[in-house]
Each structure stands twice: as C-alpha cells, then as structure tokens.
Amino acid sequence: MWPLKIAVKLVLSNLPLPYRVKTKLGCMQHGFMEDPQYGMKVFEHHKNICFPDGLPDGFTALELGPGDSLASMLMASAYGAGKIWLIDAGQFARTDTAFYKDAAERLRGDYPQIPDLSKAGTLQDMMDACHAQYETGGLQSLRQIPDNSVDMIWSQAVLEHVWKDEFNAIQAEFKRILKPSGRASHVIDFQDHLNHALNNLRFPESIWETTLFRTSGFYTNRILASDALARFRMSGFSHVRVVGEDRWDTIPTPRSAMDSAFQSCTDDDLLTRGITVTTY
Ligand SMILES: C[S@@+](CC[C@H](N)C(=O)[O-])C[C@H]1O[C@@H](n2cnc3c(N)ncnc32)[C@H](O)[C@@H]1O
C-alpha cells in the first residue's frame, strides 16, 4: 500500500494546484487545527509542560507550524498572551473571518477572556485583537524575532517535518529567542506519513532529501529520537527532558528492508513512535 501512496502523492502534490485543492484531493494536509477543541487541547498540553504553575503575565508565545488555522491565537489570548508569533513554512492557514468568529464563540463558554471578534472585518483585525503575528518564511521568519523575547515555544507534529538540514538552525533560533526563564515543548511523531510505520527509512538519503520528495506531503526528516535529543543539546539547551513517550511493541518495518544508514539504529530508536520533549 505504501508504494502506491508514495506514487500518488508524488504526482498530486507536485501539480500546480492551490493548497486547499490538494487538501481536498487528500494528498496534503497540515494537521488538525481547523478543530478549535483540538487546538485548545494542544495548547494546554504544552502550557502544562512549560508552565504548570501558570504562565507569566502578558507572556510572549511562539507556535512553530500552526498548519491549517491560526486558532492558537485564540488559545494564547485566552490565557493572557501579550504577543503570539505563529511561524509556518508557507501560507496554509485559513483566512476566512467566519471560521475564527465561530471558533471564538465555540470556545468562549469555557474561556471568557477570548477577545470579542464579532466586529472584526478582516483576519488582520483579528490578529491585532489577539496580539498575533503570522509569518510564513519558516527559518527566515524565526531569524526576525528579537533575542531573549519569548516565554513559551511549542510545536505539535512539526519538528519531524522541518527539512533535515534546517533542524539544527531552527533549534539554534529557538535557543536565541527564548528568555532565560522561558520553556519550549515539542511533540514529535516518528511514524512514516504513509502507513504509520517506518517505511520512510527504506530510502537512501540521496532520494529522500530531493526537492521532489521534500515537497510531496509525506516528507519527514527521519531524525530519530536519540539524534533529536542530541541536536537539542548541541543547540545549547541544557535541560532536555522527555516527558512523554509512545512506543511500538515491535519494530514496525523490517530492519533488513531499511536503508543501510538505519539498519544499525538501536531498538530503542526504532521502537519509538513519538515523544514529547521539553527544552530550556
Ligand atoms: C503536520 S502539520 C501540523 C500542524 C499543526 N501543528 C497541527 O497539529 O495540526 C506540520 C506543520 O509544520 C509546518 N512546517 C514544516 N516545516 C516548517 C518550518 N521549517 N518552519 C515552520 N513550520 C514548518 C508545515 O508547514 C505544517 O504547517
């Protein structure tokens, strides 16, 4: 099944069609942020890891890879954010104001602090009301953010998608912009985005890291858990702690079918389906 999925995605993802059309064709989707309840669950998960005793007053937050919507601006403002950066690698978020008005109303019962968006005429008005800034230049956008200015950084199912050769640079930016008292939290999903196994490890780097594969909706950087943790440390984070882990019972793809670069990986790495990690 996975070879067929790769073939179909390689063709459909690279057609010159708008992102929303590709989403409808089922070849590309950037997460689940169109569901505000999901967004709030994600925000609260990371908030509880970073600041279990409460966020700093007027905190500055940064979400890497918000995906299909900017709903996190509602979550952060519900908790009193003074500023929220939403940094993605492309313009994937919904722009229709009705979506955000509806999301705000659905959440307001539990989170009365969410700003009143009913009179906002444009998405920019809404972002202003939430003190949000959406930037879509990925690493380049991170480079515009001032040193020591962010209290909380989080990402949900994003760090496995950043290009392998940008992973360290992104962490270095996180280290630069995070305040000394700041905290970061990341959920990383190591499953292949084809068949929820490790079929991605079958390919040599010379194929996997081509532009064609990187832009085909199933790209993951194949940085396994122990390597990711080493890279966080190398970027200057002295506290790197795995606070949640999801494991397979058995390695889901035969080791013998993997590219030679992965055949000697530890059982531990090949059994790790996902982790939540905090860094500061
Ligand atoms: C699987 S989606 C997850 C979206 C959202 N976090 C969620 O949980 O629904 C991965 C997101 O990471 C973004 N992404 C990938 N590389 C990135 C980069 N270098 N900088 C910022 N965002 C990136 C993608 O554009 C996409 O929006």
The ligand as an SDF file (V2000), in Angstrom:
LIG
                    3D

 27 29  0  0  0  0  0  0  0  0999 V2000
    1.5750   18.0410   10.3300 C   0  0  0  0  0  0  0  0  0  0  0  0
    1.4440   19.7720   10.2470 S   0  0  0  0  0  0  0  0  0  0  0  0
    0.9990   20.1110   11.9300 C   0  0  0  0  0  0  0  0  0  0  0  0
    0.1420   21.3400   12.0500 C   0  0  0  0  0  0  0  0  0  0  0  0
   -0.3570   21.6770   13.4550 C   0  0  0  0  0  0  0  0  0  0  0  0
    0.7470   21.8730   14.3610 N   0  0  0  0  0  0  0  0  0  0  0  0
   -1.2890   20.6220   13.9600 C   0  0  0  0  0  0  0  0  0  0  0  0
   -1.0010   19.9960   14.9980 O   0  0  0  0  0  0  0  0  0  0  0  0
   -2.3590   20.4420   13.3620 O   0  0  0  0  0  0  0  0  0  0  0  0
    3.1310   20.3190   10.1320 C   0  0  0  0  0  0  0  0  0  0  0  0
    3.2850   21.8190   10.0080 C   0  0  0  0  0  0  0  0  0  0  0  0
    4.6650   22.1490   10.1270 O   0  0  0  0  0  0  0  0  0  0  0  0
    4.9510   23.1680    9.2030 C   0  0  0  0  0  0  0  0  0  0  0  0
    6.4010   23.2650    8.9590 N   0  0  0  0  0  0  0  0  0  0  0  0
    7.2000   22.4000    8.3000 C   0  0  0  0  0  0  0  0  0  0  0  0
    8.4590   22.8880    8.2240 N   0  0  0  0  0  0  0  0  0  0  0  0
    8.4580   24.0730    8.8710 C   0  0  0  0  0  0  0  0  0  0  0  0
    9.4510   25.0660    9.1140 C   0  0  0  0  0  0  0  0  0  0  0  0
   10.7110   24.9200    8.7050 N   0  0  0  0  0  0  0  0  0  0  0  0
    9.0840   26.1730    9.7990 N   0  0  0  0  0  0  0  0  0  0  0  0
    7.8110   26.3420   10.2230 C   0  0  0  0  0  0  0  0  0  0  0  0
    6.8270   25.4300   10.0180 N   0  0  0  0  0  0  0  0  0  0  0  0
    7.1430   24.3160    9.3470 C   0  0  0  0  0  0  0  0  0  0  0  0
    4.1410   22.7440    7.9870 C   0  0  0  0  0  0  0  0  0  0  0  0
    4.0260   23.7690    7.0380 O   0  0  0  0  0  0  0  0  0  0  0  0
    2.8370   22.3780    8.6650 C   0  0  0  0  0  0  0  0  0  0  0  0
    2.0190   23.5000    8.8710 O   0  0  0  0  0  0  0  0  0  0  0  0
  1  2  1  0
  2  3  1  0
  2 10  1  0
  3  4  1  0
  4  5  1  0
  5  6  1  0
  5  7  1  0
  7  8  2  0
  7  9  1  0
 10 11  1  0
 11 12  1  0
 11 26  1  0
 12 13  1  0
 13 14  1  0
 13 24  1  0
 14 15  1  0
 14 23  1  0
 15 16  2  0
 16 17  1  0
 17 18  1  0
 17 23  2  0
 18 19  1  0
 18 20  2  0
 20 21  1  0
 21 22  2  0
 22 23  1  0
 24 25  1  0
 24 26  1  0
 26 27  1  0
M  CHG  2   2   1   9  -1
M  END
$$$$
